[in-house]
Amino acid sequence: MLKEFIAQKTFMLPPKASIRIIVDTIEYCTKEVPRWNSISISGYHIREAGATAVQELAFTLADGIAYVVAAIERGLNVDDFAPRLSFFFDSHIDFFEEIAKFRAARRMWAKIMRERFMAKNPRSWMLRFHTQTAGCSLTAQQPYNNVVRTAYQALAAVLGGTQSLHTNSLDETYAIPTEEAVTIALRTQQILAEETGVANTIDPLAGSYFVETLTHQMEEQAWEYIRKIDEMGGMVAAVERGYPQAEIAESAYKYQKQIDSSEKVIVGVNKYATDHSPITIWRMKPEIEQRQLKRLQEVKQTRNNPKVKESLQQIRKASQDGGNLMPHLVNAAREYATIQEICDVWIDVFGRYTDPGYF
């Protein structure tokens, strides 16, 4: 029953189809909107699933390598699209490890672009990245501790050189954040930016023996993962074999065992645990949901449905014959086709993806 439920309610593209759409996006943006950041190469979801810092680093860069390889195979010049690639990382709670991870990522990507892909434009070598503090580190117990966790994680991201930052709210383990919680999260990074001075110096921990050594160690361990992935034939082949999924699952299991045994201390959970005062939780009013459903129905009734159907047929044809999907996706959006309607076309054409060994 559970397997059938998941198959009905979730949708993931097979890896090769995903790569196809990513390269379509890169190609379209390079030609039509060259100053747009075409894609964000994310490691956040990898870390949130239980990966270690090294695994997040390695698998994210391996994804980036796969995208660049596919774009070059499409016929694109690396220096035409690489300057607009961006990355998205998690900032977890081990302060110096996270700083080292960010530093290693920049160093590794520059080496990959210069030596592996022979990029000539210095902007192609740059790893520009956004950081979000670790949602998976937040606790329902003693939720005000999450303000402190988020502040340290944000500081690590800044010291590691992030270009932009998202700070999580203290109540996100319960619900969508309240306005008060969101404001505290915003003020956390504003205090970092405006009061502490930590953003005034590029790579302020450079030269520290500890930080430099840790950066080097993380880089070497991440290179080892990338070498294994290359031996498998690249990230697409590795995902199809279930390699990164298995590595992440094993790391998540070990981490949880450490918490359960109190080998890993989580303040307020397995040490210094006390009752906490109740907090205000944001709850969506039923009328909001009904209002949104009504608006959706109105859109579907008032849009040009023959045009919507035609646009979806264009997506289907392009999906089948290999044409670039982006112009058709843009056209479908202009006709108010929904994301689900577009995904339904892809389900028919590409099928659903299930991890090897799932269930």
Helices and strands as residue ranges (DSSP letters): H 2-9, H 15-32, E 40-42, H 44-48, H 53-74, H 78-81, G 82-84, E 86-91, H 95-111, I 112-116, H 122-125, E 129-133, G 135-137, H 145-160, E 164-166, H 179-191, I 192-196, G 198-200, H 209-232, H 235-241, H 243-260, H 286-302, H 305-321, H 326-334, H 339-350
